[in-house]
Amino acid sequence: MPSVEVGGAGGWRPKHLHQQYQPKHHQYHHHYTQQQQQQPPPHPHPPPQPLEIREVWADNVEREFKLIRAAIERFPYVSMDTEFPGVIHHPPPSVHHSTLTPSQRYTLLKSNVDALHLIQVGLAFAASPSSPPALAFQINLREFDPRVHRHAPDSVRLLAASGVDLAAHRARGVSARAFAALLMSSGLVCNPGVAWVTFCSAYDFAYLVKVLMGRKLPRALPEFLRYVRVYFGAAVYDVKHMARVACDSYGEVALLGGLERVAGALRVRRAAGRGHQAASDSVLTWDTFREMARLYFPKEGSLDVCAGVLYGLELPDGGDATTKPAK
């Protein structure tokens, strides 16, 4: 999305970042010139510059997190995605998911996340709301073993077909405990200077909260959302929620659907990697966010309505999480 400096969607940038942060050249950034960074992105986006996805395993995790710690000051805009072994708990056949209240959705989410294991976390970093992603990391975790752990077979087959090597994860992956410790000390969490962008992020944040807490998720939705706020702050933007706001405001029904469909509707191309891998999807999420913000949230402060809302877990202001289902 355009930054404050080029006159677009400035309200998305936290005020303290707007006052203190000016993008700087850095050794990890792609060689985009200052002139390119200051100009609004053309529509549609041209084919993006090649972006390296840095694979993170147990044998290099300490080094890669040093790079992450060094990058945050210059690239405080983070897009995040996760991969996990599907869902095993569903609503009763007579109940459509869209009719569930936010609290009922959270109960279902909790039953799945508590029972399953995180497989991958993807993180893409950008210097400003209008900048392309500068670097991306794919953190491969070791806990999940399809031979002994519950999972959705179709989901695991899809991950394998997309290039996720679960045998390598078990042999070389990062332990969840080590990942949690490094994440806590990285400067990514509990840091109001970092802003997060996601797509349909309830499960993504749920898995990260579970890993960071080192135990099962909180019992109730309001408590879970408080943990999300503590760890990830108020500057959290779910692109699927943004798409629904754009649909309600402009009638853009083409923006409804999954990440690939929304990106396609905006003519955003995948910049690196393969679909259904966490880092590649985090990069696509960021580029989709930029284009959606440019087109549908161009005014100063227009994205404020989307801040802190996780799609499907929307709590009415001052209301009860059990009363209103999401649209």
Disulfide bonds with the S-S distance in Angstrom:
none
